[in-house]
Amino acid sequence: MPASLDAMTTRRTALRHLLVLAGLPWLDPVLARPHDHGGSAQDTILLVASDKMGDPRFRETVLMVMRHGPGGPLGVILNRPTRFTREQILPRFEELPGGGEPVFLGGPVNHKTLFYIARFGTEPPGVLTIAPDVYMGLDLRALGRMLEAGMRPAALRIYAGYAGWAPGQLERELQQASWHVLPMDPGVLFEADTDALYPRLKTRTRLIPA
C-alpha cells in the first residue's frame, strides 16, 4: 500500500476509534458490572500532544483516553513520573514488580485519586479491560487482597489523578490540532523509558496530520 494511502487508512481508523468512545457508557457503571469484558482496543485511543498544544499541563505528553459519557472522556497521562516511589505511597506493595518505580501523575484532576493499570494472566474482578490481559482498577485495597491471595501482576503502574474534558472540549482541541490521534498500543503502557515515549510516538505521527 502506498505511504499516503497507509497514512490515510491509519488516520481514518484512529478517528473511528475516537467516535466509538462517544457511544460508550461511563466508567463507573462498567467497573460495577461483574465479569465485564467490555474493553478492547476500540474502546481506547492514544493522544500525543502536538506542537500546537497551548496548555502547559499537557505539553509533550502521551495520554491513553477511554470511555465517553455525560461527563466527557477520561484520560491518563503515561509519561509524567512523580518524585514519589510506589513504596513511599503504598508500603505494603514493596514486593511488586518494578521496585522503586515512581507513582505517575495521571492528570491534573483530583491528585488524591489513586488507581492502577496492570497486566494479569487472569482477569481480576471489578476492573476495566483496556487491552488483552491489561486492566485498570480503582480499588487498591482489592489489589492488596489479590496480592495476598497470590494473584500477582506481571506489570503494574500506579497513577495519581487523571485528565478529563467537558463535553465537546476534546473535540474542539482536536479541531485546533492540539493532539495527534493514534490507535491504542498496549506496548506503551508499561514503557520503561518514559522520557523516550513522547518523542518515539511523535515520530510515529508524522504520517498522520494532527
Beta strands, then each sheet from edge to edge (+ up, - down):
strand 1: 44-49
strand 2: 62-66
strand 3: 74-77
strand 4: 81-85
strand 5: 102-105
strand 6: 109-119
strand 7: 128-131
strand 8: 134-137
strand 9: 155-164
strand 10: 179-183
sheet 1: 4+ 5- 9- 3+ 2- 1+ 10-
sheet 2: 4+ 5- 9- 6+ 8- 7+
end
